[in-house]
């Protein structure tokens, strides 16, 4: 089995625990995200262990790769399995990093935290439907259920797609802070992050989810639901690095590797490595 590069520590020794969920049963446009965990693991071996920006060598960071969760065709059964895995990592006081798979998988990862937790998602789509094509736990509904069931503090960044009803829902819901991709360009990512940190100031812990379609498909073409006019990889990296100190769980989802020549999986793997380096650096300052 291919494991993520530099994930050489045992579960007991590790601070970071990666696991894959090769599942894409509710994907609504292009399937194939079930192959993403494998392709990100392969891509991870392309990179040097040392992060010169952050002065962190991942060879010195205790990382463990659990491999992939058992999945089946039934959405609810798979989400229950992910919940059990995520809960075991959280209970062990380690930082889980989930490699999807589709975005529906984020819900049980956030649910694994027993106390209220802030939630930040980078995404092209609002994902605020109550159900989609008769499926409540569709990838098109994940943010709605996280808002309704789990968190009082929700931030989305990079939005540029959704039906009119979702835009109206956001305007009416005081739990939500939302920034479109146009906001990212117009306001600048630093200002958005300043406002986000102010909004989340009472949250000691946040969960950070990266739907890779937040990124413009010019940079990340291997996606299930590509949406033009998106964020740049550097803007996404800025969010990850800035929020890493408070982030206690992270995921990367919605890469469909068969639609490019490894570009998007390379970027996903690199952003995972950047998150680990940024979080580890913040932990050394405590």
N, C-alpha and C positions, 0 to 999 in steps of 0.2 A: 504494500500500500504506500502510495506517495504521501508524505507528510509535509506540512508547511516548512519552509527553510528556517533553520535555527530554532525550531521547536524541539529542543533536545532534552528538556527537563522532564522529570516525572510529574505526574499530577500533584503529588504531595509537595514537591519542591517549587512548583510553578506559581507565579503571580498572575500570568495570563494563560487562559485556556481557550484554544480555538476548537471549533467543531463545525462540520459541514452538514447541510441539509439539502440533499439533491432532490428537490421537490418543485414541480411547476404545474400542478393539476388545475389550478384556477386561472392560469395565465390566459389573457383574453385576446391577445394579438399574435405574438410570436412566442411559441414555447421554446424550451432549450435551456432555461436557467438551471435545470437539474444538473447540467454538466459543469456549472461554474465552480463549485468547490474544487473539483479535480483540476480544472484549468488554472485556477488561481494558485493552487499548490505548485503546479508545474512552473508557473511564471515566477513564483517567489525565489527560485534559484538563480534568476538572472541578476540579482542585485547584491551589491557589497553589503557586508554586515554593518559597516560603520555609516552612521548618519552625520555628515559633517556639519549640517546646519544646527543640529541639536547636541552635538558632541556626545552621542550615545552609540555604543557598539552593541548590536543585537546579540552578538555572540556572548555577551555578559549578562543578558536579560533572561530570567527564568521563564521560559515559554513551553507550553505543552500542547500538542495536537491530539485530541481524542479520536480523530477520525470522523466518520459520518454517522448521523443518527439513522436508525431504522425508519424507513418511510413506507407508506402504502398508498393506494389510490384514494382512500377516504381522507378527506381534509381534516375532519375533527380528530381522527386517530393520530394523524401525523402531528397536529398541533399539540395534542396531549403528550406525545413522545418528546417533542421539543421542550415543552414546559418541564417535564421531569428532568431532562438533561440540564437545562438552564438553571433550574432550582438547585440541583446538586452542586453546580459550580458556585452559585451565589451563597449557598449554605456553607460551603468550604471557604468562603471569604476570598474568592479569586475573581478575576475580571474576565467575564465571558466575551468571546468574540465569535459571532455566528456568521458563517459564510453560506448565504443562500445561493440558489433557490429564490423563490418569489417572495413578495413583500408580506403576504399573509403570515409568514413565519415570525415576523417581528412581534406580533401580539403576545404569544406565550413567553417570549423572552423578557418583555417588560413586565408581564404579570408575575414573573418569578420573584420580583422584589415585593416583599410582604407589606412594606410601608410605602407611602406616597412618594413618587419620584417624578422629577421633571423630565419632559420628553422633547427632544429636538430631532427633526427629520429634515433631510435635504431630499427633495423630490420634485419632479416636474408636475406631478398630479396631486390633487387634494386627497383622493382616496377616502371620501367622506360619505359614500353611499351606505345606507343601512344594509342593503343586499344588492348583489349584482348577478343577473342571469339566474336568479333563484337560489344563489349561494350566499349565506350570511357571512361566512368567513372567507370571502373572496379577497384577492390582493387589492381589489378596488375599494375595499371597505375598511382596511386596517386602521387608518387614522381615526375614523369615526368611532370604532369600538374602543380604541385606546383612550380617546377623549371621554366617552360615555362611561367606561368601566374602571379606568385605572388612574388617570392623572388629572390634576387641577391646573397644571402648567404645561402648555403645549405651544411649540414654536415650529413653523414650517418655513423653509427657505428654498427658493428656486422655482416656485410654482409658476406654471404657465398653461395649465390645462385642467378643465373640469366643466361639468354642466352648470348652467346658470344657478340651479338650486344650491349647489355647493358654495358658490361665491356668496350667495345670500345667507347661507348658514354661517359662514365665517364672519360676515358683517354683524350678525346678531349675537354671536357667542363670545362672551367676555373672557372665556378661558383661553382663547386662541390669539396668538400673535402670528401673523402670516406676512411673508415677504416674497414677492414675485421675483422672477429673474430680471424683469425690468427694474425693480427696486434695487437689486444687487448692482446693476450697472449705474443707475441714477444716484443712489445714495452712497454707494461704495460699501464693500464688505466690512470694513472696519467700523463704520457707523452702525450697520446692522448688528454686528457683534456687540458693540457697546450697549445698544438698546436691549439686546437679548440677555446680556449679563445682568442688566438692571432688572429686567422682568423676572429673571431666575434667581435673584439675590437671596431669596429665602429658601432656596433648594440647596441642600448640602450635596445632593447626588442627582445626576441626570443620566438618562439613557440617550445615546446618539445613534440614529439610524441613517444610513446612506443608501438610498435608492439611486443606483448609478445613472438613471435617466435624468437626474438633476443636472448632469453634465451634458453639454451640447453634444449631439451625435457626431459632430465633426471630430471631436476628441475621443468619443466612446461610441462607436457605431454598433457594437455587438450588444444590443439591448432588446428586451421583449417589447417595449413600447417607446421607441425613440420619439423625442419631441424637440424640434429645432428651437434655436434662440435660447440656449440654456447657459448654465454656469461654466466657467473654465475650471480645469483641474486645480489651478493655483488658488482660486477662490474657495473651492471645496477643501483644499488642504489648510487654508487659513482658518476655516471653521473648526476643523479637526484639532489643529494645534491649539487654538484659543480655548476650546471647551474641554480639552483633554483632562486638565486637573480635576474637574468635577465629574467627569464621565466614569461611570462604574460598569457600563455595558455598551457594546458597540456591535453593529452588524453592517455588512455590505451585501446588497441583494439586487436581483433583476438583471444580472449579466446573462446574455445568451451567446455563448462563445462561437457558435457555428455561423454567426452572421458577420464575422470579421476574421482576421488572421492573427488573433491573439492580442490585439491592441487593448481591448477593454479589460480582459483578464489581467494583463500586465498592469494596467492602471489600478484596478481593484486591489491586486496584491501589494502594490507599492503604497497605496493609501492605508492599508492595514498595517504595514510595517511602519509607516509614519505615525499612525496612532499609537502603536506600542512604544515607539521611541519617545513621543511627546508625553505620554502618560508616565512612562518610567522616569523621565527627567523630572517631572513634577513630584513624583513620589520620593525622589532623592533629596528634595528640598524640605520635606516635612520634618 
